[in-house]
Amino acid sequence: MANFAKEVTDTDFERDVLGSEHPVLVDFWAEWCGPCRMIAPSVEAVAEEYSGKASFFKMNVDENQNVPQRFGIRGIPTLILFKGGQEQERIVGAVSRDAIAKVVAKYVEPAVV
């Protein structure tokens, strides 16, 4: 399976997330976090589904501490949807693929028919 959700770091967060013209979902996670590993396939599936319409990034909170601190990440997994450089929605804890897709769908421009 290809990786549709890319890694992002404190260094490239401004450019890749806040500077994106698309909606961006960031998955704040850690290697040791069981619920993070549990939702990873769902995040990847939603990333594949919305490829080209939204961007998806994963940020390891053990390796990157500035951005998680800036956004008040207190528990993981935490998913934050950004659009126009602003936080729009936040999901804390393990949720279903459908719950993740529903949040992303709200911010993706509908296809023009």
TORKOL-521567 format. One record per residue: residue in one letter; z, x, y of N, C-alpha, C, O in turn. Coordinates in nm, 2 decimals, decimal comma. Each point is the difference from the previous one (the first is absolute). Example, Ala and Ser with C-alpha at 12.3 -4.5 7.8 and 13.67 -1.06 7.14 Angstrom:
! TORKOL-521567
residuo / n_zz / n_xx / n_yy / ca_zz / ca_xx / ca_yy / c_zz / c_xx / c_yy / o_zz / o_xx / o_yy
A / 0,78 / 1,32 / -0,57 / 0,00 / -0,09 / 0,12 / 0,00 / 0,09 / 0,12 / 0,07 / 0,10 / 0,00
S / -0,14 / -0,14 / 0,11 / 0,00 / 0,09 / 0,11 / 0,08 / -0,08 / 0,11 / 0,01 / 0,05 / 0,11
//
This chain:
! TORKOL-521567
residuo / n_zz / n_xx / n_yy / ca_zz / ca_xx / ca_yy / c_zz / c_xx / c_yy / o_zz / o_xx / o_yy
M / 0,00 / 0,09 / -0,12 / 0,00 / -0,09 / 0,12 / 0,00 / 0,09 / 0,12 / 0,08 / 0,09 / 0,01
A / -0,17 / -0,12 / 0,09 / 0,00 / 0,07 / 0,12 / 0,12 / -0,03 / 0,09 / 0,06 / -0,11 / -0,01
N / -0,03 / 0,20 / 0,09 / 0,11 / -0,02 / 0,10 / -0,05 / -0,06 / 0,12 / -0,07 / 0,07 / 0,08
F / 0,10 / -0,20 / -0,06 / -0,05 / -0,07 / 0,13 / 0,11 / 0,02 / 0,10 / -0,03 / -0,01 / 0,12
A / 0,16 / 0,03 / -0,16 / 0,11 / 0,02 / 0,09 / 0,02 / 0,15 / 0,02 / 0,03 / 0,07 / -0,10
K / -0,06 / -0,01 / 0,21 / 0,01 / 0,14 / 0,03 / 0,14 / 0,04 / 0,05 / 0,07 / -0,08 / 0,05
E / -0,04 / 0,21 / -0,07 / 0,13 / 0,05 / 0,05 / -0,01 / 0,02 / 0,15 / -0,11 / 0,04 / 0,05
V / 0,22 / -0,07 / 0,02 / 0,00 / 0,03 / 0,15 / 0,13 / 0,08 / 0,02 / 0,10 / -0,03 / -0,07
T / -0,10 / 0,11 / 0,17 / 0,12 / 0,08 / 0,03 / 0,05 / -0,02 / 0,15 / -0,07 / -0,07 / 0,07
D / 0,18 / 0,12 / -0,04 / 0,05 / -0,01 / 0,14 / -0,11 / 0,06 / 0,09 / -0,01 / -0,05 / 0,11
T / -0,06 / 0,15 / -0,15 / -0,09 / 0,07 / 0,09 / -0,13 / -0,09 / 0,03 / -0,04 / 0,00 / 0,11
D / -0,01 / -0,07 / -0,21 / -0,12 / -0,07 / 0,02 / 0,02 / -0,15 / 0,02 / -0,10 / -0,08 / 0,00
F / 0,22 / 0,03 / 0,01 / 0,03 / -0,14 / 0,01 / -0,06 / -0,06 / 0,12 / -0,06 / -0,11 / 0,00
E / 0,08 / 0,17 / 0,12 / -0,05 / -0,05 / 0,13 / -0,15 / -0,03 / -0,01 / -0,05 / -0,10 / 0,03
R / -0,02 / 0,20 / -0,08 / -0,15 / -0,01 / -0,01 / -0,04 / -0,10 / -0,11 / -0,08 / -0,09 / 0,03
D / 0,13 / 0,11 / -0,15 / -0,05 / -0,08 / -0,11 / 0,05 / -0,15 / 0,00 / -0,07 / -0,09 / -0,04
V / 0,19 / 0,07 / 0,09 / 0,06 / -0,14 / -0,01 / -0,01 / -0,06 / 0,14 / -0,07 / -0,11 / 0,01
L / 0,14 / 0,16 / 0,09 / 0,00 / -0,06 / 0,13 / -0,13 / 0,00 / 0,07 / -0,03 / -0,09 / 0,08
G / -0,05 / 0,19 / -0,11 / -0,13 / 0,01 / 0,07 / -0,12 / -0,07 / -0,08 / -0,11 / 0,00 / 0,05
S / 0,14 / -0,07 / -0,16 / -0,10 / -0,06 / -0,08 / -0,05 / -0,13 / 0,07 / 0,07 / -0,07 / 0,07
E / -0,20 / 0,05 / -0,08 / -0,06 / -0,13 / 0,05 / 0,01 / -0,11 / -0,10 / -0,02 / -0,12 / 0,04
H / 0,06 / 0,15 / -0,16 / 0,03 / -0,10 / -0,11 / 0,15 / -0,03 / -0,01 / 0,08 / 0,08 / 0,04
P / -0,05 / -0,19 / -0,10 / 0,14 / -0,02 / -0,04 / 0,04 / 0,11 / -0,10 / -0,09 / 0,04 / -0,08
V / 0,21 / 0,00 / 0,09 / 0,05 / 0,11 / -0,09 / 0,13 / -0,04 / -0,07 / 0,09 / -0,04 / 0,07
L / -0,08 / 0,05 / -0,20 / 0,12 / -0,03 / -0,07 / 0,06 / 0,14 / -0,05 / -0,07 / 0,08 / -0,06
V / 0,19 / -0,05 / 0,10 / 0,07 / 0,12 / -0,04 / 0,11 / -0,03 / -0,10 / 0,08 / -0,09 / 0,03
D / -0,09 / 0,15 / -0,14 / 0,10 / -0,01 / -0,11 / 0,10 / 0,12 / 0,01 / -0,04 / 0,11 / -0,03
F / 0,16 / -0,14 / 0,08 / 0,10 / 0,11 / 0,01 / 0,07 / 0,00 / -0,14 / 0,06 / -0,10 / -0,04
W / -0,06 / 0,22 / -0,02 / 0,05 / 0,01 / -0,14 / 0,06 / 0,13 / -0,03 / 0,00 / 0,09 / 0,09
A / 0,06 / -0,07 / -0,21 / 0,05 / 0,13 / -0,05 / -0,03 / 0,01 / -0,15 / 0,00 / -0,10 / -0,07
E / -0,01 / 0,22 / 0,02 / -0,03 / 0,03 / -0,14 / 0,10 / -0,06 / -0,09 / -0,03 / -0,06 / -0,11
W / 0,16 / 0,06 / 0,15 / 0,11 / -0,04 / -0,09 / 0,03 / -0,15 / 0,01 / 0,08 / -0,05 / -0,08
C / -0,16 / -0,02 / 0,16 / 0,03 / -0,15 / 0,02 / -0,07 / -0,08 / -0,10 / -0,13 / -0,01 / 0,00
G / 0,20 / -0,05 / -0,09 / -0,06 / -0,09 / -0,10 / -0,08 / -0,12 / 0,05 / -0,11 / -0,02 / -0,04
P / 0,17 / -0,05 / 0,14 / -0,08 / -0,11 / 0,06 / -0,13 / 0,04 / 0,07 / -0,10 / -0,07 / 0,00
C / 0,11 / 0,19 / 0,05 / -0,12 / 0,06 / 0,07 / -0,11 / 0,02 / -0,11 / -0,12 / -0,03 / 0,02
R / 0,16 / 0,09 / -0,13 / -0,10 / 0,02 / -0,11 / -0,05 / -0,13 / -0,05 / -0,12 / -0,01 / -0,04
M / 0,21 / -0,09 / 0,04 / -0,04 / -0,13 / -0,06 / -0,11 / -0,07 / 0,09 / -0,09 / -0,06 / -0,06
I / 0,10 / 0,07 / 0,19 / -0,10 / -0,07 / 0,08 / -0,12 / 0,09 / 0,03 / -0,10 / -0,05 / 0,06
A / 0,10 / 0,18 / -0,09 / -0,11 / 0,08 / 0,03 / -0,14 / -0,05 / -0,06 / -0,10 / 0,00 / 0,08
P / 0,10 / -0,05 / -0,20 / -0,13 / -0,06 / -0,05 / -0,05 / -0,12 / 0,09 / -0,12 / -0,02 / 0,01
S / 0,22 / -0,06 / 0,03 / -0,04 / -0,11 / 0,09 / -0,06 / 0,04 / 0,13 / -0,10 / -0,05 / 0,05
V / 0,17 / 0,15 / 0,01 / -0,05 / 0,05 / 0,13 / -0,14 / 0,06 / -0,02 / -0,09 / -0,02 / 0,08
E / 0,07 / 0,09 / -0,19 / -0,13 / 0,06 / -0,03 / -0,11 / -0,11 / -0,02 / -0,11 / 0,02 / 0,05
A / 0,15 / -0,12 / -0,12 / -0,10 / -0,11 / -0,03 / -0,04 / -0,07 / 0,13 / -0,11 / -0,04 / 0,02
V / 0,21 / 0,01 / 0,07 / -0,03 / -0,06 / 0,13 / -0,08 / 0,09 / 0,09 / -0,09 / -0,04 / 0,07
A / 0,12 / 0,17 / -0,08 / -0,08 / 0,10 / 0,08 / -0,14 / 0,00 / -0,05 / -0,10 / 0,01 / 0,08
E / 0,07 / -0,02 / -0,21 / -0,13 / -0,01 / -0,05 / -0,07 / -0,12 / 0,04 / -0,12 / 0,00 / 0,04
E / 0,19 / -0,12 / -0,04 / -0,06 / -0,13 / 0,03 / -0,04 / 0,00 / 0,15 / -0,10 / -0,06 / 0,03
Y / 0,18 / 0,13 / 0,06 / -0,03 / -0,01 / 0,14 / -0,07 / 0,13 / 0,05 / 0,01 / 0,03 / 0,12
S / -0,06 / 0,05 / -0,21 / -0,07 / 0,13 / 0,04 / -0,11 / -0,03 / 0,10 / -0,08 / -0,08 / -0,02
G / 0,09 / 0,16 / 0,13 / -0,10 / -0,02 / 0,11 / 0,04 / -0,10 / 0,10 / -0,06 / 0,00 / 0,11
K / 0,16 / -0,08 / -0,14 / 0,05 / -0,10 / 0,10 / 0,14 / 0,03 / 0,05 / 0,03 / -0,04 / 0,11
A / 0,04 / 0,12 / -0,19 / 0,14 / 0,04 / 0,04 / 0,02 / 0,14 / -0,06 / -0,07 / 0,04 / -0,10
S / 0,16 / 0,03 / 0,16 / 0,04 / 0,13 / -0,05 / 0,14 / 0,00 / -0,07 / 0,08 / -0,08 / 0,04
F / -0,06 / 0,16 / -0,14 / 0,12 / 0,00 / -0,07 / 0,05 / 0,14 / -0,02 / -0,07 / 0,09 / -0,04
F / 0,20 / -0,07 / 0,08 / 0,06 / 0,14 / -0,01 / 0,13 / -0,01 / -0,07 / 0,07 / -0,10 / 0,01
K / -0,03 / 0,21 / -0,07 / 0,13 / 0,01 / -0,06 / 0,07 / 0,12 / 0,07 / -0,06 / 0,10 / 0,02
M / 0,19 / -0,12 / 0,01 / 0,08 / 0,10 / 0,07 / 0,12 / 0,03 / -0,08 / 0,09 / -0,09 / -0,02
N / -0,08 / 0,21 / -0,04 / 0,12 / 0,04 / -0,07 / 0,11 / 0,03 / 0,10 / -0,01 / 0,09 / 0,08
V / 0,12 / -0,17 / -0,09 / 0,11 / 0,01 / 0,10 / 0,08 / 0,13 / -0,02 / 0,08 / 0,04 / 0,09
D / -0,09 / 0,02 / -0,21 / 0,08 / 0,12 / -0,02 / -0,07 / 0,12 / 0,06 / 0,06 / 0,10 / 0,05
E / -0,19 / -0,10 / -0,04 / -0,08 / 0,10 / 0,06 / -0,03 / -0,02 / 0,14 / -0,04 / 0,10 / 0,07
N / 0,05 / -0,22 / -0,02 / -0,03 / -0,03 / 0,14 / 0,12 / -0,08 / 0,06 / 0,02 / -0,11 / -0,05
Q / 0,05 / 0,16 / 0,14 / 0,12 / -0,07 / 0,05 / -0,01 / -0,06 / 0,14 / 0,07 / -0,09 / 0,04
N / -0,16 / 0,15 / 0,04 / -0,02 / -0,04 / 0,14 / -0,05 / -0,15 / 0,02 / 0,07 / -0,08 / 0,06
V / -0,18 / 0,05 / -0,13 / -0,05 / -0,13 / 0,01 / 0,09 / -0,11 / -0,06 / 0,02 / -0,10 / 0,06
P / 0,03 / 0,12 / -0,18 / 0,09 / -0,10 / -0,05 / 0,13 / -0,02 / 0,09 / 0,04 / -0,11 / 0,01
Q / 0,01 / 0,21 / 0,05 / 0,11 / -0,01 / 0,09 / -0,04 / -0,08 / 0,13 / 0,07 / -0,09 / 0,04
R / -0,19 / 0,12 / 0,01 / -0,06 / -0,07 / 0,12 / -0,01 / -0,15 / -0,03 / 0,03 / -0,07 / 0,10
F / -0,07 / 0,03 / -0,22 / -0,02 / -0,14 / -0,03 / 0,12 / -0,06 / -0,07 / -0,01 / -0,11 / -0,05
G / 0,12 / 0,18 / 0,05 / 0,13 / -0,06 / -0,06 / -0,01 / -0,03 / -0,14 / 0,06 / -0,11 / -0,04
I / -0,13 / 0,19 / -0,04 / 0,00 / -0,03 / -0,15 / 0,13 / 0,03 / -0,06 / 0,05 / 0,11 / 0,01
R / 0,02 / -0,22 / -0,06 / 0,13 / 0,01 / -0,06 / 0,00 / -0,01 / -0,15 / 0,09 / 0,05 / -0,06
G / -0,19 / -0,11 / 0,01 / -0,01 / -0,02 / -0,15 / -0,15 / 0,01 / -0,04 / -0,09 / -0,03 / 0,08
I / 0,07 / 0,07 / -0,20 / -0,13 / 0,01 / -0,05 / -0,01 / -0,07 / -0,13 / 0,10 / -0,01 / -0,07
P / -0,22 / -0,04 / 0,03 / -0,12 / 0,01 / 0,08 / 0,00 / -0,09 / 0,13 / 0,06 / -0,11 / -0,01
T / -0,12 / 0,16 / 0,11 / -0,02 / -0,08 / 0,12 / -0,15 / 0,01 / 0,03 / -0,06 / 0,11 / 0,01
L / 0,00 / -0,22 / 0,01 / -0,15 / -0,01 / 0,04 / 0,00 / -0,05 / 0,14 / 0,06 / -0,10 / 0,03
I / -0,13 / 0,17 / 0,06 / -0,02 / -0,04 / 0,14 / -0,15 / -0,02 / 0,02 / -0,08 / 0,09 / -0,03
L / 0,04 / -0,20 / 0,09 / -0,14 / -0,03 / 0,03 / -0,01 / 0,03 / 0,16 / 0,07 / -0,06 / 0,08
F / -0,16 / 0,15 / -0,05 / -0,03 / 0,03 / 0,14 / -0,13 / -0,05 / 0,04 / -0,10 / 0,01 / -0,08
K / 0,08 / -0,06 / 0,20 / -0,13 / -0,03 / 0,05 / 0,01 / 0,03 / 0,15 / 0,09 / -0,04 / 0,07
G / -0,20 / 0,11 / -0,02 / 0,00 / 0,04 / 0,14 / 0,11 / 0,09 / 0,04 / 0,05 / 0,00 / 0,11
G / 0,00 / 0,08 / -0,21 / 0,10 / 0,10 / 0,03 / 0,14 / -0,06 / 0,01 / 0,10 / 0,07 / 0,03
Q / -0,08 / -0,20 / -0,07 / 0,12 / -0,07 / 0,01 / 0,04 / -0,06 / -0,14 / -0,08 / -0,04 / -0,07
E / 0,21 / 0,05 / 0,05 / 0,05 / -0,06 / -0,13 / -0,01 / -0,15 / 0,01 / 0,04 / -0,06 / 0,10
Q / -0,10 / 0,00 / -0,20 / -0,02 / -0,15 / 0,00 / 0,09 / -0,07 / -0,10 / 0,06 / -0,10 / 0,03
E / -0,05 / 0,16 / -0,15 / 0,09 / -0,06 / -0,10 / 0,06 / 0,11 / -0,09 / -0,05 / 0,11 / -0,01
R / 0,16 / -0,14 / -0,05 / 0,08 / 0,09 / -0,08 / 0,04 / -0,07 / -0,13 / 0,05 / -0,11 / 0,01
I / -0,07 / 0,17 / -0,12 / 0,05 / -0,05 / -0,13 / 0,10 / 0,11 / -0,05 / -0,04 / 0,12 / -0,01
V / 0,16 / -0,16 / -0,03 / 0,10 / 0,09 / -0,06 / 0,03 / -0,04 / -0,14 / 0,03 / -0,12 / -0,02
G / -0,04 / 0,21 / -0,07 / 0,02 / -0,03 / -0,14 / -0,12 / -0,02 / -0,08 / -0,11 / 0,00 / 0,05
A / 0,13 / -0,01 / -0,18 / -0,12 / -0,02 / -0,09 / -0,04 / -0,14 / 0,01 / 0,07 / -0,10 / -0,02
V / -0,20 / 0,08 / 0,04 / -0,06 / -0,13 / 0,01 / -0,13 / -0,01 / -0,08 / -0,05 / 0,11 / -0,05
S / 0,00 / -0,22 / 0,03 / -0,12 / -0,02 / -0,08 / -0,13 / 0,05 / 0,07 / 0,00 / 0,01 / 0,12
R / -0,10 / 0,01 / -0,20 / -0,13 / 0,03 / 0,05 / -0,05 / -0,11 / 0,10 / -0,05 / 0,03 / 0,10
D / 0,07 / -0,15 / -0,14 / -0,04 / -0,11 / 0,09 / 0,07 / 0,00 / 0,13 / -0,06 / -0,03 / 0,10
A / 0,19 / 0,06 / -0,10 / 0,07 / 0,01 / 0,13 / -0,05 / 0,11 / 0,09 / -0,01 / -0,02 / 0,12
I / -0,03 / 0,13 / -0,18 / -0,06 / 0,11 / 0,08 / -0,13 / -0,04 / 0,05 / -0,03 / 0,02 / 0,12
A / -0,06 / -0,08 / -0,20 / -0,13 / -0,04 / 0,04 / 0,00 / -0,11 / 0,11 / -0,08 / 0,00 / 0,09
K / 0,18 / -0,09 / -0,10 / 0,01 / -0,11 / 0,10 / 0,03 / 0,06 / 0,14 / -0,05 / -0,05 / 0,10
V / 0,14 / 0,15 / -0,09 / 0,03 / 0,07 / 0,12 / -0,13 / 0,06 / 0,06 / -0,03 / -0,01 / 0,12
V / -0,04 / 0,09 / -0,20 / -0,12 / 0,07 / 0,04 / -0,10 / -0,10 / 0,05 / -0,07 / 0,02 / 0,10
A / 0,05 / -0,12 / -0,18 / -0,11 / -0,10 / 0,03 / 0,02 / -0,06 / 0,14 / -0,10 / -0,04 / 0,06
K / 0,22 / 0,02 / -0,02 / 0,03 / -0,06 / 0,14 / -0,06 / 0,08 / 0,11 / -0,03 / -0,05 / 0,11
Y / 0,01 / 0,19 / -0,13 / -0,04 / 0,09 / 0,10 / -0,14 / 0,05 / -0,01 / -0,05 / 0,07 / 0,08
V / -0,02 / -0,10 / -0,19 / -0,13 / 0,04 / -0,02 / -0,10 / -0,11 / 0,06 / 0,02 / -0,12 / -0,02
E / -0,11 / 0,17 / 0,09 / -0,10 / -0,09 / 0,07 / -0,08 / -0,08 / -0,11 / -0,04 / 0,07 / -0,10
P / 0,03 / -0,20 / 0,11 / -0,08 / -0,07 / -0,10 / -0,14 / 0,04 / 0,01 / -0,06 / 0,04 / 0,10
A / 0,00 / -0,04 / -0,22 / -0,15 / 0,04 / -0,01 / -0,08 / -0,10 / 0,08 / 0,02 / -0,13 / -0,01
V / -0,12 / 0,18 / 0,08 / -0,09 / -0,09 / 0,07 / -0,11 / -0,05 / -0,10 / -0,07 / 0,09 / -0,06
V / 0,05 / -0,22 / 0,05 / -0,10 / -0,05 / -0,09 / -0,13 / -0,03 / 0,07 / -0,10 / -0,05 / -0,07
//
